[in-house]
Amino acid sequence: MRSTVQTVDYIVLVGYLCLMAGVGAYFMRYMRGGSDFLKGGNRIEWWVAGMASFMSGFSVWTFTGGAGFATSSTPSSGGGRG
């Protein structure tokens, strides 16, 4: 089966990139410096920052560590138990 990129795919991609650039340009006016970007202008509650930190670590493990663990522990891969 041969997959090709259609014109509609390019339209969706360019539309998404324009939307994200627009959102960035809109919220850029609230940024005063790097600390505003990294700390949210000190307006983020402690529990929101904690959940964001936890979920980013969880996401990293899911896409890297979890995939590596799954491929090394399956019987068909020749590694791990089984």
C-alpha positions as a Markdown table, in Angstrom:
| # | Residue | x | y | z |
|---|---|---|---|---|
| 1 | Met | 0.0 | 0.0 | 0.0 |
| 2 | Arg | 1.4 | 3.3 | -1.0 |
| 3 | Ser | 0.6 | 6.4 | 1.0 |
| 4 | Thr | 0.7 | 9.8 | -0.5 |
| 5 | Val | 0.2 | 13.3 | 0.9 |
| 6 | Gln | -2.9 | 14.9 | -0.6 |
| 7 | Thr | -3.5 | 18.6 | -1.1 |
| 8 | Val | -6.0 | 18.6 | 1.8 |
| 9 | Asp | -3.2 | 17.4 | 4.1 |
| 10 | Tyr | -1.0 | 20.4 | 3.2 |
| 11 | Ile | -4.0 | 22.8 | 3.7 |
| 12 | Val | -4.7 | 21.3 | 7.2 |
| 13 | Leu | -1.0 | 21.6 | 8.1 |
| 14 | Val | -0.6 | 25.2 | 7.0 |
| 15 | Gly | -3.9 | 26.1 | 8.7 |
| 16 | Tyr | -2.7 | 24.6 | 12.0 |
| 17 | Leu | 0.7 | 26.3 | 11.8 |
| 18 | Cys | -1.0 | 29.7 | 11.1 |
| 19 | Leu | -3.4 | 29.1 | 14.0 |
| 20 | Met | -0.5 | 28.4 | 16.4 |
| 21 | Ala | 1.4 | 31.4 | 15.1 |
| 22 | Gly | -1.6 | 33.6 | 15.7 |
| 23 | Val | -2.1 | 32.2 | 19.3 |
| 24 | Gly | 1.6 | 32.8 | 20.0 |
| 25 | Ala | 1.5 | 36.4 | 18.6 |
| 26 | Tyr | -1.6 | 37.1 | 20.7 |
| 27 | Phe | -0.2 | 35.9 | 24.0 |
| 28 | Met | 3.3 | 37.3 | 23.3 |
| 29 | Arg | 2.1 | 40.7 | 24.4 |
| 30 | Tyr | 1.7 | 39.4 | 28.0 |
| 31 | Met | 5.3 | 38.2 | 28.1 |
| 32 | Arg | 7.9 | 40.6 | 29.7 |
| 33 | Gly | 10.8 | 38.2 | 29.7 |
| 34 | Gly | 12.0 | 34.6 | 30.1 |
| 35 | Ser | 10.7 | 34.3 | 33.6 |
| 36 | Asp | 7.2 | 35.1 | 32.5 |
| 37 | Phe | 7.3 | 32.4 | 30.0 |
| 38 | Leu | 8.8 | 29.8 | 32.3 |
| 39 | Lys | 6.8 | 30.6 | 35.4 |
| 40 | Gly | 3.6 | 31.9 | 33.9 |
| 41 | Gly | 4.1 | 35.3 | 35.3 |
| 42 | Asn | 3.8 | 33.8 | 38.8 |
| 43 | Arg | 0.1 | 33.4 | 38.3 |
| 44 | Ile | -0.1 | 29.6 | 38.2 |
| 45 | Glu | -1.3 | 27.8 | 41.3 |
| 46 | Trp | 1.0 | 25.3 | 43.0 |
| 47 | Trp | -1.2 | 22.3 | 42.2 |
| 48 | Val | -1.4 | 23.2 | 38.5 |
| 49 | Ala | 2.4 | 23.4 | 38.3 |
| 50 | Gly | 2.7 | 20.1 | 40.1 |
| 51 | Met | 0.3 | 18.4 | 37.8 |
| 52 | Ala | 2.0 | 19.8 | 34.8 |
| 53 | Ser | 5.4 | 18.5 | 36.1 |
| 54 | Phe | 4.0 | 15.1 | 36.9 |
| 55 | Met | 2.2 | 14.7 | 33.5 |
| 56 | Ser | 5.3 | 15.8 | 31.5 |
| 57 | Gly | 7.4 | 13.2 | 33.3 |
| 58 | Phe | 4.7 | 10.6 | 32.8 |
| 59 | Ser | 4.5 | 11.4 | 29.1 |
| 60 | Val | 8.2 | 11.1 | 28.7 |
| 61 | Trp | 8.2 | 7.7 | 30.3 |
| 62 | Thr | 5.3 | 6.6 | 28.3 |
| 63 | Phe | 6.8 | 7.4 | 24.9 |
| 64 | Thr | 10.4 | 6.4 | 25.6 |
| 65 | Gly | 10.8 | 4.2 | 28.6 |
| 66 | Gly | 7.5 | 2.3 | 28.3 |
| 67 | Ala | 8.1 | 1.5 | 24.6 |
| 68 | Gly | 11.6 | 0.3 | 25.3 |
| 69 | Phe | 10.4 | -1.8 | 28.2 |
| 70 | Ala | 7.6 | -3.3 | 26.1 |
| 71 | Thr | 9.9 | -4.3 | 23.2 |
| 72 | Ser | 12.6 | -5.7 | 25.5 |
| 73 | Ser | 10.2 | -7.9 | 27.6 |
| 74 | Thr | 8.1 | -9.5 | 24.9 |
| 75 | Pro | 8.7 | -13.2 | 24.1 |
| 76 | Ser | 8.8 | -12.5 | 20.3 |
| 77 | Ser | 11.7 | -10.0 | 20.7 |
| 78 | Gly | 14.0 | -12.6 | 22.3 |
| 79 | Gly | 14.6 | -10.5 | 25.4 |
| 80 | Gly | 13.2 | -10.3 | 28.8 |
| 81 | Arg | 11.2 | -13.1 | 30.4 |
| 82 | Gly | 9.2 | -15.6 | 28.5 |
